[in-house]
Amino acid sequence: MSGHSKWATIKRKKGKLDAERGKIFTRLIKEITVAAREGGGDADGNPRLRTAVLAGKAANMPQDNIKRAILKGTGQLPGHVYESINYEGYGPAGVALYMEVMTDNKNRTVSEVRHMLAKFGGNLGAAGCVAWMFKKKGIITIDLAVANEDALMELAMDAGAEDMSTGSDSFEITAAPEDMEKIKAALDKKGIPIMSSEITMLAENQVKLTKESEASAMLKLYEGLEELDDVQKVYGNFDIDEALLEKLA
């Protein structure tokens, strides 16, 4: 499994996916608002908005919150004007970092990101410096206890999946973003529950972190960036052995 996947597993175990539900809602509201502004308020005709609304419902966001976010995006209600920006940079040991940001104040956000990177031995890079290392993919996670590996792989591949891997507590199905709904429908038809589903950026090459000091600094930087209010998602191409990751988590 990639460093991203293993770290995500550790965070699930420790209850650290986000500090609190309020922060999850804030991020989702920003995404819904921007998606509605850029592609219109009709989820049926706006794939990005449809994905954001489904994510909101999965997080138990009240329907009124979703509706208000859409109306703010389409300009029917007043609200902040968020801008979608991607930042790129490097962490300890040259780890590539790709950050998705939504902000109403670029100067504030870039200052916060730059400060966090510097704090743990990283630096902000120019646009395009690491983006080429990452590919947009869909990831569906299934609990090991609810499916047979061979049967699940056959089902996923028939529905359009590109790959499936097995971790310590889950199966991870990888697919092109446009094939995600078809795969989820196939799983639902067979009564297989989904632990999580997301569109992510996967690195093609990994930087192996074997020194405890570098691994610790990288994980602290990763968490620090995720905790910034304007940062939606952080992706890195680091890989850490599970034993060391468990020790540091």
LINUR-V904062 format. One record per pair of residues at least 4 apart in sequence whose C-alpha atoms are under 7 Angstrom apart, sorted by sequence separation. I is the first residue (numbers start at 1). J is the second residue. D is the distance in Angstrom with one decimal. If there is no record, write none. Layout:
i;j;d
I;J;D
I;J;D
This chain:
i;j;d
1;5;6.0
2;6;6.3
3;7;6.0
4;8;6.1
5;9;6.2
6;10;6.3
7;11;6.2
8;12;6.3
9;13;6.4
10;14;6.2
11;15;5.8
12;16;6.2
19;23;6.9
20;24;6.8
21;25;6.2
22;26;6.2
23;27;6.3
24;28;6.2
25;29;5.9
26;30;6.3
27;31;6.4
28;32;6.1
29;33;6.0
30;34;6.2
31;35;6.0
32;36;6.1
33;37;6.2
34;38;6.1
35;39;5.8
36;40;4.6
42;46;6.1
43;47;6.6
46;50;6.2
47;51;6.2
48;52;6.3
49;53;6.0
50;54;6.2
51;55;6.2
52;56;6.2
53;57;6.3
54;58;6.1
55;59;6.3
56;60;6.4
57;61;5.5
61;65;6.8
62;66;6.7
63;67;6.2
64;68;6.1
65;69;6.2
66;70;6.3
67;71;6.3
68;72;6.1
69;73;6.2
70;74;6.3
71;75;6.1
72;76;5.9
90;94;5.6
91;95;4.9
105;109;6.4
106;110;6.0
107;111;6.2
108;112;6.3
109;113;6.2
110;114;5.9
111;115;6.1
112;116;6.2
113;117;6.2
114;118;6.2
115;119;6.1
116;120;6.9
117;121;6.4
118;122;5.0
125;129;6.3
128;132;6.9
148;152;5.9
149;153;6.1
150;154;6.2
151;155;6.2
152;156;6.0
153;157;6.0
154;158;6.1
155;159;6.3
156;160;6.5
157;161;4.6
166;170;6.1
167;171;6.1
175;179;6.4
176;180;6.8
179;183;6.4
180;184;6.2
181;185;6.1
182;186;6.3
183;187;6.3
184;188;6.1
185;189;6.1
186;190;6.5
187;191;6.3
188;192;5.7
211;215;6.2
212;216;5.9
213;217;6.1
214;218;6.1
215;219;6.2
216;220;6.2
217;221;6.1
218;222;6.0
219;223;6.1
220;224;5.9
221;225;6.1
222;226;6.3
223;227;6.2
224;228;6.7
240;244;6.7
241;245;6.1
242;246;6.0
243;247;6.3
244;248;6.3
245;249;6.0
1;6;6.4
11;16;4.7
12;17;6.0
18;23;6.8
36;41;4.7
56;61;5.2
71;76;5.0
72;77;4.6
90;95;5.4
91;96;6.5
117;122;4.5
118;123;5.7
147;152;6.3
156;161;5.3
157;162;6.7
166;171;4.6
175;180;6.5
187;192;5.2
188;193;6.9
209;214;6.5
210;215;6.9
226;231;6.0
240;245;6.2
11;17;5.5
18;24;6.5
40;46;6.6
43;49;5.4
44;50;6.6
71;77;5.4
72;78;5.8
90;96;4.8
91;97;6.8
103;109;6.9
117;123;5.3
165;171;5.8
166;172;6.3
209;215;5.7
225;231;6.8
39;46;5.7
43;50;4.6
72;79;5.7
89;96;6.1
90;97;5.5
117;124;7.0
164;171;6.9
165;172;5.2
226;233;6.5
89;97;5.2
164;172;5.5
165;173;6.7
226;234;6.3
88;97;5.7
89;98;6.7
114;123;6.6
164;173;4.4
88;98;4.7
114;124;5.9
163;173;6.0
164;174;6.0
87;98;6.0
88;99;6.2
153;164;6.5
163;174;5.1
87;99;5.0
161;173;6.8
162;174;5.6
163;175;6.9
35;48;5.9
36;49;6.1
53;66;6.9
86;99;5.5
87;100;6.6
161;174;6.0
162;175;5.0
35;49;5.0
86;100;4.7
161;175;4.6
85;100;6.2
86;101;5.8
85;101;5.1
32;49;5.9
84;101;5.8
85;102;6.2
84;102;4.6
83;102;5.4
84;103;6.8
160;179;6.2
32;52;5.5
82;102;5.8
83;103;5.4
31;52;6.4
32;53;6.6
82;103;5.0
83;104;6.2
82;104;4.7
177;199;6.4
81;104;5.9
159;182;6.3
160;183;6.7
28;52;6.8
80;104;6.7
159;183;5.2
144;169;5.7
91;117;6.8
143;169;6.3
144;170;4.7
143;170;4.5
144;171;6.1
156;183;6.2
159;186;6.7
28;56;6.2
142;170;5.4
143;171;6.3
41;70;5.9
92;121;5.6
141;170;6.4
142;171;5.0
209;238;6.7
91;121;6.3
92;122;5.7
141;171;5.7
142;172;6.5
207;237;6.0
208;238;6.0
209;239;6.0
210;240;6.7
91;122;4.0
141;172;4.7
206;237;4.9
207;238;4.7
208;239;4.7
209;240;5.4
90;122;5.2
91;123;6.7
140;172;5.8
141;173;6.3
205;237;6.6
206;238;5.4
207;239;5.8
208;240;6.1
216;248;6.5
41;74;6.2
90;123;5.4
98;131;6.7
139;172;6.6
140;173;5.0
206;239;5.9
36;70;5.6
40;74;6.4
89;123;5.7
90;124;6.5
96;130;6.1
139;173;5.6
140;174;6.7
201;235;6.5
203;237;5.3
89;124;4.2
139;174;4.9
25;61;6.8
33;69;5.0
37;73;4.3
88;124;6.2
89;125;4.3
138;174;5.7
139;175;6.5
32;69;6.0
33;70;5.4
36;73;4.9
37;74;5.1
88;125;5.5
137;174;6.7
138;175;5.0
32;70;6.2
36;74;5.8
88;126;6.7
137;175;5.9
138;176;5.7
33;72;6.2
34;73;5.9
88;127;6.3
137;176;5.2
138;177;4.8
29;69;5.7
33;73;4.2
87;127;6.9
137;177;5.5
88;129;6.7
88;130;6.2
138;180;6.3
146;192;6.7
34;82;6.5
142;193;6.9
142;194;5.2
143;195;6.4
141;194;6.1
142;195;5.3
141;195;5.4
141;196;5.2
140;196;5.9
141;197;6.4
140;197;4.5
139;197;5.7
140;198;6.7
139;198;5.5
138;198;5.8
139;199;6.3
138;199;4.4
137;199;5.7
138;200;6.0
136;199;7.0
137;200;5.4
136;200;5.7
137;201;6.0
136;201;4.5
137;202;6.6
135;201;5.3
136;202;6.4
134;201;5.6
135;202;5.3
134;202;5.2
135;203;6.5
134;203;4.4
133;203;5.6
134;204;6.1
133;204;5.8
30;102;6.9
120;217;5.8
120;221;5.9
117;221;6.7
116;221;6.9
116;224;6.8
116;225;6.6
95;207;6.1
113;225;6.9
93;214;6.9
109;230;6.6
92;214;6.0
92;217;6.9
92;218;6.0
91;218;6.5
103;230;5.5
102;230;5.4
101;230;5.7
102;231;6.5
101;231;4.5
102;232;6.7
100;231;6.1
101;232;5.3
99;231;7.0
100;232;5.5
100;233;5.2
99;233;5.9
100;234;6.5
99;234;4.6
98;234;5.9
99;235;6.3
98;235;5.1
97;235;5.7
98;236;6.4
97;236;4.6
96;236;5.6
95;236;6.6
96;237;5.6
95;237;6.0
95;238;5.9
1;167;6.8
27;232;6.1
4;236;6.6
3;237;6.9
3;238;5.2
3;239;3.9
2;239;5.9
3;240;5.8
10;249;6.9
